[in-house]
Amino acid sequence: MSIQEQSNGGSGFIVVADHPALDLLNTVARIDGVLVDALKSDRDVLRWLEAAGWPVEADLAKLKPQSLLQTARALRDSIRDLVEKRTAGKRVDAKDLNRFLAESRSYLELDQKKDGSLHLSRIWKHRSAEEILAPLAESAADLLANGDLRLIRRCESEECILWFYDRTKSHHRRWCSMAACGNRHKVAEYRRRRQLTR
């Protein structure tokens, strides 16, 4: 099974990182040695948000064409820069991500469930590309500020550029996916051992 076949719900997107901000970084992947950007249109961004578990009801007709795509790519670049620097122990400049956070427009809503308990949920406004992506920007900021940076990793395969958050019990996850890069590594190791015994 290839990494592309492991996408969420047959969407065609790679969703293996166990964190939406890292899954956004994985919208650029190396496929057959070539970097491929899965986000090519505003509609792709909405489809990706849905595949990542964040469906958004947004009227693209109200947005400038390609503005959601350009904004998502800018957010992705900002998050990638921050993740790479933070995991390398370097100082960061969060002004680009803070600009996204400043555009966030949301409010809390209190609902009563059928069992009588109260549930608090955040309602997001979706009038602009920045507002559509605001929950993702908040998730990235939370990961960078509160996540365990030792668990943010890049796949160990030399050909792979995908990121993941290691939520395994032992925290020894090495591959973006065992069915893809992990399996390729096991096959290569098996072949290497067979060559040594000949």
Secondary structure, DSSP 8 states (H G I E B T S, - for coil): --GGGG-GGG-S----SSSHHHHHHTTEEEETTEEEES--SHHHHHHHHHHTT------GGGS-TTHHHHHHHHHHHHHHHHHHHHHTT-----HHHHHHHHT--EEEEEEE-TTS-EEEEEEE--SSHHHHHHHHHHHHHHHHHHS-GGGEEE-S-TT---EEE--SSSS---SS-IIIIIHHHHHHHHHHHHHHH-
